Amino acid sequence: MSNFDSNALNITAELLGLSDVTVVGVCTNLSAHKIIISVKSTRKDVSCRICGRPTKKQGVGRELQLRHLPILGQETFIEITPRRGKCEYCEGGPTTTELLDGYEMNSKFTKPFEHHLLFELINSTVADVSRKEGVDYHTVEALIARYVETDIDYFNN
């Protein structure tokens, strides 16, 4: 893998469509058609998942590698290690892993990539999108279930 300075490539969080992060590095493997962009949170605190108050630092969670929109025809991944915090206000001192706006809990993709997959479904089948994007068929179906409203509400129009 070759390392490049992210400033030389001028990649910013805004360009990636992500908020509350800053780019700390870019790693490319052109023979594997893969770009990995390392980011870190710019948020001041980790908010408690129960009460929402700031928590006391409690280390970091596991490193996440999330599929993102392709750059220059290369598969692109966002790499982040979310911070953890322990709440001093809630009973039992629960811990919280930071969750940023750019991805959903337990997702393998960033929100911009999820929206890209949904957009690709226009005039295509789930199987087509799955093949074109190299994403599991059932994963695309799960995105549809999460984002697309299937019930019609005739009375609230």
Secondary structure, DSSP 8 states (H G I E B T S, - for coil): -EEE-HHHHT--HHHHT--SEEEEEEEEEGGGTEEEEEEEE--S--B-TTT--B-EEEEE---EEEEEEEETTEEEEEEE--EEEE-SSSTT--EEE---TTB-TT-SBBHHHHHHHHHHTTTS-HHHHHHHHT--HHHHHHHHHHHS--S--TT--
